[in-house]
Amino acid sequence: MAQSVVYADLKFAARPPSTAPDDDDSPYENVSPLGLMTAEPSPGRWTRPWRVPTALLAAILLLLLLLLVAVVALGACHWQVTRSLQDSSREHEAEQSRLSQELRAQEQSLEQTQLELAWAREELQRAWHEGNISQLELKSRNAELGHAQQKLAVLQEELQEVQGKLNTSERAVSSLHACVNTDCCPWGWVLFKGKCLYISVTNKTWEQSNDDCAGRLAQLLVQDE
């Protein structure tokens, strides 16, 4: 890889040429052998070139080779990282697209659920209103039923009272059949359980009834429980 460079340092003297060879006046005195040499001119005269040591040259070449390898490795790493970033970017875009589609689907499902919820709320309010009306009607029917039950209880009490009176009358009538054609009791009196009874058709107080019984030489009937 190394190339040989030849440096020539030529001098031109102002004095006349001499026949004897002079080492200083030789045009090839500064010709260096194959190798890399650098020279820096000075303001007065040309300086002699200096030689680069072989070890330093090898170290420089090795350093350049290492730098080249490092650059190649960095380029490969950069290419791999760039490709990985591109793959990650594509995967990220695909995942973002999928998430966007899922989000739109969820939003549509949420809107449908909200509509169903609003419809169910309206149905619930309507049913609640109808339930309130039904409860009011039920309360009204229960009140009417209570009044009817009270009237039925009063009618039952009256029926029982009438039934009791009817039973008493039946017993009195049945006891009268024993003395229909006999003179066991005075006129206008009836026989009941071996006793003559006078049934007054006039509504009187207890004191008036007691006085009436005393005037008829009788006692006021007291019914047993």
Secondary structure as UniProt FT lines:
FT   TURN            23..25
FT   TURN            27..30
FT   STRAND          37..38
FT   STRAND          50..51
FT   HELIX           54..176
FT   HELIX           177..179
FT   TURN            180..181
FT   TURN            187..188
FT   STRAND          189..192
FT   TURN            193..194
FT   STRAND          195..198
FT   HELIX           206..215
FT   TURN            216..217
//
